[in-house]
Amino acid sequence: MNQKNRSLVTLEDLDKEKILHLLDQAAKFESNPNRKILDGKIVATLFFEPSTRTRLSFETAVNRLGGRVIGFSDAATTSSTKGETLKDTIMMVSNYADLIIMRHYLEGAARYASEVSPVPIINAGDGANQHPSQTMLDLYSMKKTQGRLEDLNIYLVGDLKYGRTVHSMLQAMRYFNPTFHFIAPSELQMPEEWKDYCRHYGIKFHESTEFNEDIIADADILYMTRVQKERFSDLLEYERVKNTYILHRDMLCKAKPTMKILHPLPRVNEISQDVDESPMAYYFQQAKNGLFVREALICNSLDIQI
Ligand code: CP
């Protein structure tokens, strides 16, 4: 957490103790999500890119805690279309709100907003860079299903180049001795800078382009991701790679019984519908966990104790 203004831009803002504390807070919210502790607080949700889960779960969190929400889900209806800068937009909204939750298509936009904003910023996704609140709910889901965060075998599958959630996950898991398996087509491999990050922190990782029942047999967590069509400048390349990996139910035949399948969602076709009925499918519950985790993150940014 950036203590200067309590923003959450990246997982680098949270140390291990803080991550574990926030997960504990989230568990309290899961036991009772309705607490009127944001009375008089206004939270702005500024979404310059589409969202279903992140925006609605943040807004639900504010509503369940008794605060109020302002904002937009379509930047085309705002004065940014008239040329207003991001800085001016942030300065204006900070006149009205106590906390700004922002998704933006530019990498680094949340960092910049946190530097100019007098109120805290929570990064709800900046381009292909980071999605820290998603990672916090991913950690919550892993801890809840595996009983621990330490020593997990985590398979990241799909678009590891543009998928911002997998980048944030590397940062968060550096405290917990994971072994990562990066499974991606050659065009969508984990970027070198993130592999350097793993080397720097001693995070173990293996890379593969193969995806089958034998490869995933020792997974604790199978983290599927969508190929991020909106990040491709060449749509022909997207068409070439979009169906590379599809998880079918019969591919789970050798998986550990305790293994869980996560996905930040939305999915397109990378998890076939027949997987939904498997006890290993956890992605809808994972999205539900986002509410409790975001309640904790909002209270933390507003310095409200529970
Ligand atoms: N996981 C996630 O960020 O989903 P949305 O794009 O629907 O917010």
Boltz pocket constraint, residues with backbone or C-beta under 6 A from the ligand:
constraints:
  - pocket:
      binder: B
      contacts: [[A, 50], [A, 51], [A, 52], [A, 53], [A, 54], [A, 55], [A, 124], [A, 125], [A, 134], [A, 264], [A, 265], [A, 266]]
      max_distance: 6.0
